[in-house]
Amino acid sequence: MKDDGRILWKLFFSTLYLSAFTFGGGYVIVTLMKKKFVDGYHWIEEDEMLDLTAIAQSAPGPIAVNGAIVVGYKLQGMRGALVAALGTVIPPFVIISLVSVFYDAFRTNYVISQLLEGMQAGVGAVIASVVYDMAAGVVKEKRPASLAILAGAFAAACVLEANVVLVILACGLLGVVRTLWNRRKGK
């Protein structure tokens, strides 16, 4: 992608906007990033976004910031990563600063508490959409190993109630083994 200041500004305002108007955490913003950067701007392919999301999940820290950083880095290198991180961090910083100033008033306000409680349903729907989109990408590839890992991870996390961190680490290890196996087989 061409190194262009306009792309950096577009990246900054896109991440700023997404971060400012996204409620529900990182998985919600990942769906909106996909719509903006894959479907809207066509800066990234869908399978690349899936890979970048996996990287963002694996790194320590908030997935929203990590996702913005990896997308920014993919687009414009280190400058893109810094611009995307800044755009993602500013809205929550300002909002949390304001909330902390007015915490006592918000804590006892019935309307605010009901508003936040009502948002939980919407957040659940958006997270379900993220899970569906990510799983659909794996199923679309029709690779038996990927489908087995997807089914195994789902069963371990949902049915067996295994620790999600262990499930993620196991999937990461399986991915490394599979990649090394494919490289060796290809040579």
C-alpha positions as CSV (number, residue, x, y, z in Angstrom):
1,M,0.0,0.0,0.0
2,K,1.3,3.4,-0.9
3,D,2.7,5.5,1.9
4,D,0.3,8.4,1.9
5,G,-0.6,10.9,4.6
6,R,-4.3,10.7,3.6
7,I,-4.3,7.0,4.5
8,L,-2.9,7.8,7.9
9,W,-5.5,10.4,8.6
10,K,-8.2,8.1,7.3
11,L,-6.9,5.4,9.6
12,F,-6.7,7.7,12.6
13,F,-10.3,9.0,12.2
14,S,-11.6,5.5,11.4
15,T,-10.1,4.1,14.6
16,L,-11.1,7.2,16.6
17,Y,-14.7,6.9,15.4
18,L,-14.9,3.1,15.9
19,S,-13.5,3.4,19.4
20,A,-15.7,6.3,20.4
21,F,-19.0,4.7,19.4
22,T,-18.3,1.0,20.2
23,F,-19.7,-0.4,23.4
24,G,-19.0,-3.9,24.7
25,G,-15.3,-4.5,24.4
26,G,-12.8,-5.6,21.8
27,Y,-14.8,-8.3,20.0
28,V,-17.4,-5.7,19.1
29,I,-14.8,-3.4,17.6
30,V,-13.2,-6.3,15.6
31,T,-16.5,-6.7,13.7
32,L,-16.7,-3.0,13.0
33,M,-13.1,-2.9,11.9
34,K,-13.8,-5.8,9.5
35,K,-16.7,-3.9,8.1
36,K,-14.7,-0.7,7.8
37,F,-11.3,-2.0,6.6
38,V,-12.3,-5.1,4.7
39,D,-15.8,-4.4,3.3
40,G,-15.6,-0.6,3.2
41,Y,-12.1,0.5,2.3
42,H,-10.9,-2.8,0.9
43,W,-7.5,-2.2,2.6
44,I,-7.3,-5.8,3.9
45,E,-8.6,-9.2,2.7
46,E,-11.1,-11.1,4.9
47,D,-8.6,-13.9,5.6
48,E,-6.0,-11.4,6.5
49,M,-8.4,-9.8,9.0
50,L,-9.0,-13.2,10.6
51,D,-5.2,-13.6,11.0
52,L,-4.8,-10.1,12.4
53,T,-7.6,-10.8,14.8
54,A,-5.9,-13.9,16.0
55,I,-2.7,-12.0,16.5
56,A,-4.5,-9.3,18.4
57,Q,-6.1,-11.9,20.7
58,S,-2.8,-13.5,21.4
59,A,-1.0,-10.3,22.4
60,P,-1.4,-9.0,26.0
61,G,-3.6,-6.0,26.4
62,P,-7.0,-4.9,25.1
63,I,-8.0,-6.6,21.8
64,A,-9.4,-3.3,20.5
65,V,-6.0,-1.6,20.8
66,N,-4.1,-4.7,19.6
67,G,-6.4,-5.0,16.6
68,A,-5.9,-1.4,15.6
69,I,-2.2,-1.7,16.0
70,V,-1.9,-4.8,13.7
71,V,-4.2,-3.3,11.1
72,G,-2.3,0.0,11.2
73,Y,1.0,-1.8,11.0
74,K,-0.2,-3.9,8.0
75,L,-1.3,-0.7,6.2
76,Q,1.5,1.8,7.0
77,G,4.1,0.1,9.1
78,M,5.2,1.6,12.4
79,R,3.6,5.0,11.7
80,G,0.3,3.3,10.9
81,A,0.5,1.2,14.2
82,L,1.1,4.4,16.2
83,V,-1.7,6.4,14.5
84,A,-4.2,3.5,14.9
85,A,-3.3,3.0,18.5
86,L,-3.6,6.7,19.2
87,G,-7.0,6.9,17.5
88,T,-8.2,3.9,19.5
89,V,-7.0,5.0,22.9
90,I,-8.2,8.7,22.9
91,P,-12.0,8.1,23.2
92,P,-11.9,5.6,26.2
93,F,-9.3,7.8,27.9
94,V,-11.6,10.9,27.6
95,I,-14.7,9.0,28.5
96,I,-13.2,7.3,31.6
97,S,-11.8,10.6,32.7
98,L,-15.2,12.2,32.5
99,V,-16.9,9.3,34.2
100,S,-14.4,9.4,37.0
101,V,-15.2,13.0,37.6
102,F,-18.9,12.4,37.8
103,Y,-18.8,8.9,39.2
104,D,-21.0,9.5,42.2
105,A,-23.8,11.1,40.1
106,F,-23.6,8.2,37.6
107,R,-23.5,5.5,40.2
108,T,-26.9,6.3,41.7
109,N,-28.7,7.5,38.5
110,Y,-31.4,5.1,37.6
111,V,-31.6,6.1,33.9
112,I,-27.9,5.6,33.4
113,S,-27.9,2.2,35.1
114,Q,-30.9,1.0,33.0
115,L,-29.2,2.3,29.8
116,L,-26.1,0.3,30.5
117,E,-28.1,-2.8,31.4
118,G,-30.0,-2.5,28.1
119,M,-26.8,-2.2,26.1
120,Q,-25.7,-5.7,27.3
121,A,-28.2,-7.4,24.9
122,G,-26.8,-5.4,22.0
123,V,-23.3,-6.3,23.0
124,G,-24.2,-10.0,23.2
125,A,-25.7,-9.9,19.6
126,V,-22.6,-8.2,18.2
127,I,-20.3,-10.7,19.9
128,A,-22.4,-13.5,18.4
129,S,-22.0,-11.9,15.0
130,V,-18.2,-11.9,15.5
131,V,-18.1,-15.5,16.4
132,Y,-20.3,-16.4,13.4
133,D,-18.2,-14.4,10.9
134,M,-14.9,-15.9,12.2
135,A,-16.3,-19.4,12.2
136,A,-17.8,-18.9,8.7
137,G,-14.4,-18.0,7.3
138,V,-12.9,-21.2,8.7
139,V,-15.8,-23.3,7.4
140,K,-15.6,-21.7,4.0
141,E,-12.0,-22.9,3.5
142,K,-13.2,-26.5,4.0
143,R,-9.9,-27.6,5.4
144,P,-10.5,-30.7,7.6
145,A,-7.7,-29.8,10.1
146,S,-9.1,-26.2,10.5
147,L,-12.6,-27.6,11.0
148,A,-11.4,-30.1,13.6
149,I,-9.5,-27.4,15.5
150,L,-12.6,-25.2,15.4
151,A,-14.9,-28.0,16.7
152,G,-12.4,-29.0,19.3
153,A,-11.9,-25.5,20.6
154,F,-15.7,-24.9,20.7
155,A,-16.2,-28.2,22.5
156,A,-13.4,-27.6,25.0
157,A,-14.5,-24.1,25.8
158,C,-18.3,-24.5,25.8
159,V,-19.1,-28.1,26.6
160,L,-16.1,-29.1,28.8
161,E,-15.8,-25.6,30.2
162,A,-12.0,-25.7,29.9
163,N,-10.0,-22.6,30.7
164,V,-10.2,-20.3,27.7
165,V,-6.5,-19.4,28.1
166,L,-5.5,-23.0,27.8
167,V,-7.8,-23.5,24.7
168,I,-6.2,-20.5,23.0
169,L,-2.7,-21.7,23.9
170,A,-3.5,-25.2,22.6
171,C,-4.9,-23.8,19.3
172,G,-1.8,-21.6,18.9
173,L,0.4,-24.6,19.4
174,L,-1.6,-26.6,16.9
175,G,-1.3,-23.8,14.5
176,V,2.5,-23.7,14.8
177,V,2.8,-27.5,14.5
178,R,0.5,-27.4,11.4
179,T,2.4,-24.6,9.8
180,L,5.8,-26.3,10.4
181,W,4.3,-29.6,9.0
182,N,3.0,-27.9,5.9
183,R,6.3,-26.1,5.3
184,R,8.3,-29.4,5.7
185,K,5.8,-31.2,3.4
186,G,6.0,-28.5,0.8
187,K,9.8,-28.7,0.5
